[in-house]
């Protein structure tokens, strides 16, 4: 009954039954929250008792749910892993220190766009964004580059990551009827074991190579300034705090979470801008005014680009990467608005429905970045009208890095290029349908030919 797009179906149900619904998925109590006020109660006021995670069968491959920072309940082990993420990967100092690395990967993306431009070749924007995100993550984690933009080298990784996300977003009978878990009637756990095993083996080989390089005699081993080096240092000093298995599964979490969600957000932002040429012209005019016609966009420029920031916020509102966030679980009966959320219930926060609520947003289905220009609403988890990264203790730890990458990627793709859609279709004809695969994908991938802009394009008024 929920169909292929459960976020949309649940939003329709909420219009009839209200923003706090109790559904039964087999034997699993499921609470669906669809308003900012109730999201605040779940994610902030009752955060301590509602921050656990349900035991979903597809997350149990290789015992991942027992060591994963994404799926562990809020226990001491989770706090250790969360602190490592915050201090070693996403601290302001760490994010600032790796700007040069991201600039290099961005330059490779732009080189490829220029090649497509010169040869009038179609560019798959989601693929290009995925390859760039993949390289940014792999370089930050391991000091290696996993893919070449424009080649097929990233397709295997993309297939694995999207396969895992699709499994996470597929309703699983084994979760709703626990007696079926040994049978795995839909084969979801078997598929998950295959995908997770491939990634763990890749990470295991990388760790082996790193340790061999360190221990090889008569060589001057040069330490890497990456996350793996930091994790191995922690493990050497205190293996009970972080052992090799912990490292493997932490890398898995960071790798899966940091690639596809960034790529899909960039694809949606580009689709909306191409679909709305006046908004594209306005964003490009701001870039020309602030950056100039030839300079490369830098992360330090983001704060000076309010319209670009508004474009990204509007993309998060209309197309949140995780439309239902990761599910929460109630550790005890909890009273919310005079209703009892029962112990062990799964809680879904429908951020897609909140972003499309006409009582919160005027013209909620229209792409209007201007709504954020005079607004103090932010995406950092305190304004519950817009929480694409969640909120509370379970807020996405990678928010600081994702924020920078999305802005710079979108700005770079529109700064010096216009985009001509494949098959000669007009912007009005662009297919904007979405599909739910845990993350929110475009049904028809966005492909377009980059066209080099001359200076006169910048001088056009954005209303033309």
C-alpha positions as CSV (number, residue, x, y, z in Angstrom):
1,X,0.0,0.0,0.0
2,X,2.9,2.4,0.6
3,X,4.1,1.7,-3.0
4,X,7.5,2.6,-4.5
5,X,7.6,6.0,-2.9
6,X,6.7,5.5,0.8
7,X,7.6,9.1,1.7
8,X,4.9,10.4,-0.7
9,X,2.3,7.8,0.5
10,X,3.0,8.6,4.2
11,X,2.7,12.4,3.4
12,X,-0.7,11.7,1.9
13,X,-1.8,9.7,4.9
14,X,-0.7,12.4,7.2
15,X,-3.0,14.9,5.5
16,X,-5.9,12.6,6.6
17,X,-4.7,11.3,9.9
18,X,-2.4,14.0,11.2
19,X,1.3,14.6,11.7
20,X,1.6,11.8,14.3
21,X,0.5,8.4,13.0
22,X,0.8,4.9,14.5
23,X,1.0,2.3,11.8
24,X,1.5,-1.5,12.1
25,X,4.0,-3.0,9.7
26,X,3.3,-6.7,10.5
27,X,4.3,-6.9,14.2
28,X,6.4,-3.8,14.0
29,X,4.9,-0.6,15.6
30,X,5.8,2.3,13.4
31,X,5.3,6.0,14.3
32,X,5.4,8.5,11.5
33,X,6.1,12.2,12.3
34,X,5.3,14.8,9.7
35,X,5.5,18.3,11.4
36,X,8.4,20.5,12.6
37,X,6.9,20.7,16.1
38,X,6.7,16.9,16.5
39,X,10.1,16.4,14.9
40,X,11.5,18.7,17.6
41,X,9.9,16.6,20.3
42,X,11.3,13.3,18.8
43,X,14.8,14.6,17.9
44,X,15.4,17.1,20.7
45,X,13.0,17.0,23.7
46,X,12.8,13.2,24.0
47,X,16.2,12.6,22.2
48,X,17.6,10.5,25.0
49,X,14.9,7.9,25.0
50,X,14.1,8.0,21.2
51,X,17.7,7.9,19.8
52,X,18.2,4.2,19.5
53,X,18.0,2.2,16.2
54,X,15.7,-0.7,15.2
55,X,17.4,-4.0,14.4
56,X,16.8,-4.2,10.6
57,X,17.8,-7.5,9.1
58,X,19.7,-6.0,6.1
59,X,22.0,-4.1,8.4
60,X,23.2,-7.3,10.2
61,X,25.6,-8.4,7.4
62,X,29.0,-9.2,9.0
63,X,27.6,-8.0,12.3
64,X,27.6,-4.4,11.0
65,X,24.7,-3.2,13.2
66,X,26.6,-4.2,16.3
67,X,29.6,-2.0,15.6
68,X,28.3,0.7,13.2
69,X,28.2,4.3,14.3
70,X,25.0,4.7,12.2
71,X,23.2,1.7,13.7
72,X,24.5,1.2,17.2
73,X,22.2,2.4,20.1
74,X,23.5,5.3,22.2
75,X,25.9,3.4,24.4
76,X,29.5,4.0,25.4
77,X,30.9,2.3,22.2
78,X,28.7,4.6,20.0
79,X,30.0,7.7,21.9
80,X,33.6,6.6,21.3
81,X,33.0,6.2,17.6
82,X,31.1,9.4,17.3
83,X,33.9,11.3,19.0
84,X,36.4,9.8,16.6
85,X,34.3,11.0,13.7
86,X,33.9,14.4,15.1
87,X,37.6,14.9,16.1
88,X,39.4,13.0,13.3
89,X,37.2,13.5,10.3
90,X,34.8,16.4,10.6
91,X,36.4,18.9,13.0
92,X,36.8,22.4,11.6
93,X,40.6,22.1,11.7
94,X,40.5,18.7,9.8
95,X,38.0,20.0,7.2
96,X,40.1,23.2,6.7
97,X,43.3,21.3,6.4
98,X,42.0,19.1,3.5
99,X,40.8,22.0,1.3
100,X,43.7,21.6,-1.0
101,X,42.9,18.0,-1.6
102,X,39.3,18.9,-2.5
103,X,40.5,21.7,-4.8
104,X,42.6,19.2,-6.7
105,X,39.7,16.7,-7.2
106,X,37.4,19.6,-8.2
107,X,40.0,20.7,-10.8
108,X,39.9,17.2,-12.3
109,X,36.1,17.4,-12.5
110,X,36.3,20.7,-14.3
111,X,39.0,19.4,-16.7
112,X,36.6,16.7,-17.7
113,X,33.7,19.2,-18.1
114,X,35.9,21.2,-20.4
115,X,36.7,18.1,-22.4
116,X,32.9,17.4,-22.8
117,X,32.4,21.0,-23.7
118,X,35.1,21.0,-26.4
119,X,33.7,17.8,-28.0
120,X,30.0,18.6,-27.5
121,X,29.7,15.4,-25.5
122,X,26.9,14.5,-23.0
123,X,27.9,14.5,-19.4
124,X,26.1,12.4,-16.9
125,X,26.0,14.9,-14.0
126,X,25.2,12.4,-11.3
127,X,28.0,10.1,-12.4
128,X,30.5,12.9,-12.5
129,X,29.4,14.2,-9.1
130,X,29.5,10.6,-7.7
131,X,33.1,10.0,-9.0
132,X,34.2,13.3,-7.6
133,X,32.6,12.6,-4.2
134,X,34.1,9.1,-4.3
135,X,37.6,10.5,-4.8
136,X,37.1,13.1,-2.1
137,X,36.1,10.4,0.4
138,X,38.7,7.8,-0.6
139,X,41.5,10.4,-0.6
140,X,40.4,11.7,2.8
141,X,40.1,8.1,4.2
142,X,43.0,6.3,2.5
143,X,45.1,8.9,0.4
144,X,44.1,7.0,-2.7
145,X,41.9,7.9,-5.7
146,X,39.2,5.2,-6.4
147,X,37.9,6.6,-9.7
148,X,38.7,8.7,-12.8
149,X,35.9,11.2,-13.6
150,X,34.3,10.2,-16.9
151,X,35.6,6.6,-16.9
152,X,33.8,3.4,-15.9
153,X,36.1,3.0,-12.9
154,X,33.6,4.3,-10.4
155,X,30.6,2.2,-11.6
156,X,31.4,-0.8,-9.4
157,X,31.5,1.3,-6.3
158,X,28.4,3.2,-7.4
159,X,26.6,-0.2,-7.9
160,X,27.6,-1.4,-4.4
161,X,26.7,1.9,-2.6
162,X,23.4,2.3,-4.4
163,X,22.7,-1.4,-3.9
164,X,23.1,-1.0,-0.2
165,X,21.0,2.1,0.0
166,X,18.3,0.4,-2.1
167,X,18.3,-2.6,0.3
168,X,18.0,-0.2,3.3
169,X,15.0,1.4,1.7
170,X,13.2,-1.8,0.7
171,X,10.4,-2.9,3.0
172,X,11.6,-6.2,4.5
173,X,9.1,-8.9,5.6
174,X,11.7,-10.3,7.9
175,X,11.7,-7.1,9.9
176,X,7.9,-7.1,10.2
177,X,7.5,-10.8,10.9
178,X,10.7,-11.8,12.9
179,X,9.9,-15.6,12.5
180,X,10.9,-15.1,8.8
181,X,14.4,-13.9,9.6
182,X,16.1,-17.3,9.2
183,X,14.4,-17.7,5.8
184,X,15.2,-14.2,4.4
185,X,12.2,-14.5,2.1
186,X,13.2,-11.6,-0.2
187,X,16.9,-12.3,-0.1
188,X,17.7,-8.9,1.2
189,X,20.2,-10.0,3.8
190,X,22.0,-12.3,1.3
191,X,22.4,-9.3,-1.1
192,X,23.6,-7.1,1.8
193,X,26.2,-9.7,2.8
194,X,27.5,-9.7,-0.8
195,X,27.8,-5.9,-1.0
196,X,29.2,-5.4,2.5
197,X,31.7,-8.2,2.0
198,X,33.1,-6.6,-1.2
199,X,33.7,-3.3,0.5
200,X,35.2,-4.8,3.7
201,X,37.6,-6.8,1.6
202,X,38.7,-3.7,-0.3
203,X,39.3,-1.8,3.0
204,X,41.0,-4.9,4.5
205,X,43.5,-5.0,1.6
206,X,44.2,-1.2,2.0
207,X,44.9,-1.6,5.7
208,X,47.2,-4.6,5.0
209,X,49.1,-2.6,2.4
210,X,49.5,0.3,4.8
211,X,50.8,-1.9,7.7
212,X,53.2,-3.6,5.3
213,X,54.6,-0.3,4.1
214,X,55.1,0.8,7.7
215,X,56.9,-2.3,8.8
216,X,59.1,-2.8,5.7
217,X,62.8,-2.5,6.7
218,X,65.2,-0.1,5.2
219,X,62.5,2.2,3.8
220,X,61.7,5.7,4.9
221,X,58.0,5.4,5.4
222,X,56.1,8.7,5.0
223,X,53.1,9.0,7.2
224,X,49.8,9.8,5.5
225,X,47.7,12.7,6.8
226,X,44.5,10.7,6.4
227,X,41.8,9.2,8.5
228,X,43.2,5.6,8.3
229,X,46.5,6.7,9.8
230,X,44.6,8.4,12.6
231,X,42.5,5.4,13.3
232,X,45.5,3.0,13.3
233,X,47.3,5.4,15.8
234,X,44.3,5.1,18.1
235,X,44.1,1.4,17.7
236,X,47.9,1.0,18.5
237,X,47.6,3.0,21.6
238,X,44.4,1.3,22.9
239,X,43.1,-1.7,20.9
240,X,40.2,-2.1,23.3
241,X,39.0,1.4,22.3
242,X,39.3,0.7,18.6
243,X,40.2,-2.6,17.0
244,X,40.6,-3.5,13.3
245,X,37.0,-4.7,13.0
246,X,35.8,-1.4,14.4
247,X,38.0,0.5,11.8
248,X,36.6,-1.6,8.9
249,X,33.0,-0.9,9.8
250,X,33.6,2.8,10.6
251,X,35.1,3.2,7.1
252,X,32.1,1.4,5.6
253,X,29.7,3.9,7.3
254,X,31.7,6.9,6.2
255,X,32.2,5.6,2.7
256,X,28.5,4.7,2.0
257,X,27.1,7.8,3.7
258,X,29.5,10.3,2.0
259,X,29.3,9.4,-1.7
260,X,25.8,8.8,-3.1
261,X,23.9,11.3,-0.9
262,X,26.3,14.1,-2.0
263,X,26.0,13.1,-5.7
264,X,22.2,13.0,-5.7
265,X,21.9,16.4,-4.0
266,X,24.2,18.0,-6.6
267,X,22.2,16.3,-9.4
268,X,18.9,17.6,-8.0
269,X,20.3,21.1,-7.6
270,X,21.5,21.1,-11.2
271,X,18.2,19.7,-12.4
272,X,16.3,22.4,-10.7
273,X,18.5,25.1,-12.0
274,X,18.4,23.8,-15.6
275,X,14.6,23.4,-15.2
276,X,14.4,27.0,-14.0
277,X,16.6,29.1,-16.3
278,X,15.9,32.4,-14.5
279,X,17.1,30.9,-11.2
280,X,20.2,29.6,-13.0
281,X,20.9,33.1,-14.5
282,X,20.5,34.7,-11.1
283,X,22.9,32.2,-9.4
284,X,25.4,32.6,-12.2
285,X,25.2,36.4,-12.1
286,X,26.0,36.3,-8.4
287,X,29.1,34.1,-9.0
288,X,30.3,36.5,-11.7
289,X,29.9,39.5,-9.4
290,X,31.7,37.8,-6.5
291,X,34.2,35.5,-8.2
292,X,34.7,37.0,-11.6
293,X,34.7,35.3,-15.0
294,X,37.8,33.1,-14.7
295,X,38.5,32.3,-11.1
296,X,37.8,28.9,-9.5
297,X,35.2,28.9,-6.8
298,X,36.8,28.3,-3.3
299,X,35.2,27.1,-0.2
300,X,35.9,30.4,1.5
301,X,33.7,32.1,-1.1
302,X,30.5,30.3,0.1
303,X,29.7,32.8,2.8
304,X,29.8,35.6,0.2
305,X,27.2,33.8,-2.0
306,X,23.8,34.1,-0.4
307,X,21.9,33.1,-3.5
308,X,23.9,30.0,-3.9
309,X,23.3,29.1,-0.3
310,X,19.6,29.7,-0.9
311,X,19.7,27.4,-4.0
312,X,21.2,24.6,-1.9
313,X,18.7,25.1,1.0
314,X,15.8,25.0,-1.5
315,X,17.3,21.7,-3.0
316,X,17.4,20.2,0.5
317,X,13.8,21.3,1.1
318,X,12.4,19.8,-2.1
319,X,14.8,16.8,-2.4
320,X,16.2,15.7,0.9
321,X,18.8,12.9,0.4
322,X,17.2,10.8,3.1
323,X,13.5,11.7,2.9
324,X,12.6,9.6,6.0
325,X,16.0,10.0,7.7
326,X,17.4,6.8,9.4
327,X,14.7,5.2,11.6
328,X,14.8,5.8,15.4
329,X,13.6,3.4,18.1
330,X,11.9,4.1,21.4
331,X,13.7,2.6,24.4
332,X,10.6,3.2,26.6
333,X,7.0,4.3,26.4
334,X,7.1,8.0,25.7
335,X,4.3,10.5,25.8
336,X,4.1,12.9,22.8
337,X,1.1,15.2,22.5
338,X,-1.0,13.0,24.8
339,X,-0.2,9.9,22.7
340,X,2.0,7.1,23.9
341,X,4.8,6.1,21.6
342,X,5.2,2.4,22.6
343,X,8.5,0.9,23.6
344,X,10.4,-0.7,20.7
345,X,8.4,1.3,18.1
346,X,10.2,2.4,15.0
347,X,10.0,6.1,14.4
348,X,10.2,7.7,11.0
349,X,10.6,11.5,10.5
350,X,9.2,12.4,7.1
351,X,11.4,15.4,6.3
352,X,10.1,15.2,2.7
353,X,6.6,15.9,3.9
354,X,7.7,18.7,6.2
355,X,9.5,20.3,3.2
356,X,6.3,20.2,1.1
357,X,3.8,21.3,3.8
358,X,1.7,24.3,2.5
359,X,1.1,25.5,6.1
360,X,4.9,26.1,6.4
361,X,6.0,27.0,2.9
362,X,4.2,29.2,0.3
363,X,4.1,27.4,-3.1
364,X,5.7,24.4,-1.5
365,X,6.1,22.4,-4.8
366,X,7.9,25.3,-6.6
367,X,11.7,25.8,-6.7
368,X,12.0,29.3,-5.1
369,X,15.4,29.9,-3.6
370,X,14.4,33.5,-2.9
371,X,12.3,32.3,0.1
372,X,15.6,31.8,2.0
373,X,17.3,35.2,1.2
374,X,15.7,37.0,4.1
375,X,15.2,33.9,6.3
376,X,17.3,32.8,9.2
377,X,16.3,29.1,8.7
378,X,19.5,27.0,8.6
379,X,20.1,23.3,7.9
380,X,22.2,22.5,11.0
381,X,19.5,20.8,13.0
382,X,18.0,23.7,15.0
383,X,15.3,24.8,12.6
384,X,12.9,21.8,12.3
385,X,11.3,23.1,9.1
386,X,14.5,22.1,7.3
387,X,16.4,19.1,8.8
388,X,17.9,17.2,5.8
389,X,20.8,16.0,8.1
390,X,18.5,15.2,11.1
391,X,19.0,16.8,14.5
392,X,19.9,16.0,18.1
393,X,22.6,13.4,19.0
394,X,21.9,11.5,15.8
395,X,22.5,14.4,13.4
396,X,24.7,13.4,10.5
397,X,28.4,13.9,11.7
398,X,29.5,14.6,8.1
399,X,27.3,17.8,7.8
400,X,30.3,20.3,7.9
401,X,32.1,18.5,5.0
402,X,28.9,17.7,3.0
403,X,27.9,21.4,3.2
404,X,31.1,22.6,1.6
405,X,31.3,19.9,-1.1
406,X,27.7,20.4,-2.3
407,X,28.1,24.2,-2.5
408,X,31.4,24.2,-4.3
409,X,30.4,21.4,-6.8
410,X,27.1,23.2,-7.8
411,X,28.9,26.6,-8.1
412,X,31.7,25.1,-10.2
413,X,29.3,23.4,-12.6
414,X,27.3,26.6,-13.3
415,X,30.0,29.3,-13.0
416,X,31.5,29.1,-16.5
417,X,29.1,26.7,-18.2
418,X,25.6,26.7,-19.6
419,X,23.9,23.3,-20.1
420,X,22.1,22.0,-23.1
421,X,19.8,19.0,-22.4
422,X,20.2,15.7,-24.4
423,X,17.8,15.1,-27.3
424,X,17.1,18.8,-27.7
425,X,14.5,18.8,-25.0
426,X,13.7,22.2,-23.4
427,X,14.1,23.0,-19.7
428,X,10.3,22.8,-19.3
429,X,10.3,19.2,-20.6
430,X,13.0,18.0,-18.2
431,X,11.7,14.9,-16.3
432,X,11.7,15.7,-12.6
433,X,10.1,12.5,-11.2
434,X,11.8,10.9,-8.2
435,X,12.1,7.4,-6.8
436,X,12.8,6.2,-3.3
437,X,15.9,4.1,-2.8
438,X,16.5,5.1,0.8
439,X,18.1,8.2,-0.8
440,X,16.0,10.2,-3.2
441,X,17.0,9.5,-6.8
442,X,15.9,11.0,-10.1
443,X,14.0,8.5,-12.2
444,X,15.7,9.7,-15.3
445,X,19.4,10.6,-14.7
446,X,20.3,14.1,-15.6
447,X,22.5,14.3,-18.8
448,X,23.5,17.5,-20.5
449,X,26.1,19.0,-22.8
450,X,28.2,21.8,-21.2
451,X,28.4,24.9,-23.2
452,X,31.2,27.4,-22.6
453,X,29.9,30.8,-21.6
454,X,31.1,34.0,-23.1
455,X,31.2,37.2,-21.0
456,X,28.1,38.6,-22.6
457,X,26.0,35.8,-21.0
458,X,26.8,37.3,-17.6
459,X,25.5,40.7,-18.6
460,X,22.0,39.3,-19.4
461,X,19.4,40.2,-16.9
462,X,18.2,37.1,-14.9
463,X,14.6,37.9,-16.1
464,X,15.5,37.4,-19.8
